[in-house]
Amino acid sequence: MRACQQILIVGGGTAGWLSAAFLAKTLQSKGEQGIQIRLIESPEIGIIGVGEGSFPSIRGTLAAIGISEARFIRECNATFKQGIQFRDWVRPANSQEKDQVGSTKKDYYFHPFSQPSQRHDSPELLPYWLHGLAGKNVPFAQAVTMQQRIAEASRAPKRSTDQAFMGAMNYAYHFDAGKFAALLANHARSLGVQHLLGNVDDVQLDESGAIAAIHSKEHGALSADLYIDCTGFRARLIGEALGASFKSASDVLFVDSALAVQVPYETADSPIPSYTISTAQSAGWTWDIGLQQRRGIGYVYASRYSTEAEAEQVLRHYVGAAMDQLTPRLLTLQIGYRPQPWIKNCVAIGLSGGFLEPLESSGVGLIETAAYLVSYLFPYNGDFVPVARSFNHHMQQRYERIIDFIKLHYCLSQRRDSEFWIDNTASASIPVSLQDKLRMWRARPPSRLDFITDLEMYPPSSWQYVLYGMEFASELPANLLAPDHIKIAEREFNNIANYAEHAIRDLPDHRQLVSHFCQQSM
């Protein structure tokens, strides 16, 4: 059995270059100086990304590979992301439904990244919120953390004096995907990754069915011990050459197309929201992401419920007059994953391994997870079988849990204004695993024991924010509330509201903080 010393990454973009940089940094730090990493990418294939969102894990990844926060913000047109605002997901925008006290219900809820407050020797606040101790009609996210108020006041999640990748609030970023890939490429090359430009003309298999070499007219035959497929939806190695099956999730997640545009700000000093704005539409949803000089806006929709022309009209209506000068870019999405993304000496990372709609920014997070697992499980001795089995188990389980989490946003909707929403709430489209969770959560709220930490991308609090943002009802018996904790919980709800006002005054304006980082020297 030959030692694994040569890695060939096929394909660039975020998946290829993030994998290259992460493996170059982590394998080198482990003292494996003999490992060689090469990346070949086509000069003719562009990047699918149209302006990306991320999850807070990206901060740890950037720190691990050695890219400073200031450099990332400056070179990737990046801004801070404190969560997601979901508009019109519960009911249509024109709904005038009243709540029990006669007020029109809010048309949005917020999914913040910060965890619900829980001080030492204090109770978990969720049960006490369920019994109305935070006040009437106070949303769960607003009751248990300051972040919603801070984000909606255009405040940043940190101060300029805070340490890199640290802040008062948990956060991720919005960034330009093309610029991020370029930054990663430059950084990976500085770590010793060899960069080749060329097109893969053929993939040669050996007698065991493993990859023996790839062929490029520019470079001839290229061989390695481990091949990483980052060729996007085409899946040139894992799919076309090795025949890995693809498990569609279209029976659960209906969207399969997107129209995207880049919209300039009205003025150079326009406020930048530090959260993604996701607005439900008749056959999908629009994203609205604020970068430094522009907004990335798109409509993710299901082609079985909408034509491209109808989708473009929805996008034009959302963007307004600025859309008159813009031509949207059409993206065709393959929603699902490969149950076996690692076969023999080839592993797929990124779109070649799977893709789920970008509602909760799982794309980059799954790339991070895959790169970490390859590094952690790295088969130094060349024995791929147990490594592939472990990698495949972890990735498949993670995909299945993310599918459940995304479906949660749809299946609880009260919208019945289109066939898209009617079908999304039908039990036939809801995985049994999610149906079981919802049945249990009718009698009690979600807790950490409902989740397997190493297989989850989203913490229990994320499920709670979406669940109760969508007005799910958990009937928690009052006798489960500890009498001596009731006053403590009420006091903490009041503290959170008061501390939020102090934080709004203390934290800088979001655009101003971004400008501060952009002005820092290299």
Summary of the structure (lengths in Angstrom):
residues: 522
radius of gyration: 23.6
end to end distance: 45.6
largest distance: 75.0
contacts: 1783
relative contact order: 0.17
helix: 40%
strand: 19%
